[in-house]
Structure formats: C-alpha cells, structure tokens
C-alpha cells in the first residue's frame, strides 16, 4: 500500500466538520488535507470540487510514480 486516505467526522448539534488527509505511507508525509464544514441535513449532498483542483492535489505527487512515465 502506497497511500492512505484518513478522515474524521465531528458533530456538534446540527453542524458537522469532515476532515480528510491523503498520506504517503512510505514517508508518512501528508500529500493533501482538507476540512469541510457542513450542516447535518446536507451530509449526503456531494461536496463540490472542481476537477482541475483535484488533479492539482493528486497528480503532481503521484505522477512521478507511474511506470513507464506518461
């Protein structure tokens, strides 16, 4: 296993805080981390993330590990 997706959920009344981290298992370093604050009624509503943002977060750390290089 090379990467670990770790997260937590905290609730206070109707407020929720969702935290997620992508961790490189070999180094223990964080590749990406983000916190989302939501209302409990919106828990199953998708969190909007623009595709370029996703690729900026994930592609650079992972791109050097693709063999053969693309």
C-alpha positions as CSV (number, residue, x, y, z in Angstrom):
1,X,0.0,0.0,0.0
2,X,1.4,3.4,-1.0
3,X,-1.3,5.8,0.0
4,X,-3.7,6.0,2.9
5,X,-6.9,8.1,3.0
6,X,-7.7,9.1,6.5
7,X,-10.6,11.1,7.8
8,X,-12.7,12.1,10.7
9,X,-16.2,13.4,11.4
10,X,-17.0,15.7,14.3
11,X,-20.6,16.7,15.2
12,X,-22.0,19.5,17.3
13,X,-25.7,19.8,17.2
14,X,-26.6,20.2,13.5
15,X,-23.1,21.2,12.5
16,X,-20.6,18.7,11.1
17,X,-16.9,19.0,10.4
18,X,-15.4,16.5,8.0
19,X,-11.6,16.3,7.7
20,X,-9.7,14.2,5.2
21,X,-6.0,13.6,4.6
22,X,-4.1,11.7,1.9
23,X,-0.9,10.3,3.3
24,X,2.1,8.8,1.6
25,X,2.6,5.6,3.6
26,X,6.3,5.2,2.8
27,X,7.3,8.7,4.2
28,X,4.4,9.4,6.5
29,X,4.0,12.8,4.8
30,X,0.7,14.5,4.0
31,X,0.1,14.9,0.3
32,X,-3.3,16.6,0.8
33,X,-5.6,17.7,3.6
34,X,-8.9,19.5,3.6
35,X,-11.6,20.4,6.1
36,X,-15.3,20.7,5.1
37,X,-17.9,22.3,7.4
38,X,-21.5,21.2,6.7
39,X,-25.0,21.2,8.2
40,X,-26.2,17.7,9.2
41,X,-29.1,17.9,6.7
42,X,-26.5,18.2,3.9
43,X,-24.4,15.3,4.8
44,X,-25.3,13.3,1.7
45,X,-25.1,16.3,-0.7
46,X,-21.9,15.9,-2.8
47,X,-19.1,18.4,-1.9
48,X,-18.3,20.4,-5.0
49,X,-14.7,20.1,-6.1
50,X,-13.6,21.3,-9.5
51,X,-11.7,18.7,-11.5
52,X,-8.6,20.9,-12.0
53,X,-8.4,21.3,-8.2
54,X,-8.5,17.5,-7.8
55,X,-5.8,17.0,-10.4
56,X,-3.6,19.7,-8.9
57,X,-3.8,18.0,-5.5
58,X,-3.2,14.4,-6.6
59,X,-1.4,14.4,-9.9
60,X,1.9,16.0,-9.0
61,X,2.8,13.7,-6.1
62,X,1.7,10.6,-7.9
63,X,2.8,11.4,-11.5
64,X,6.5,10.5,-10.8
65,X,5.5,7.1,-9.7
66,X,3.9,5.9,-12.9
67,X,6.0,3.4,-14.8
68,X,6.7,3.9,-17.7
69,X,6.3,7.7,-17.4
70,X,3.4,9.2,-19.3
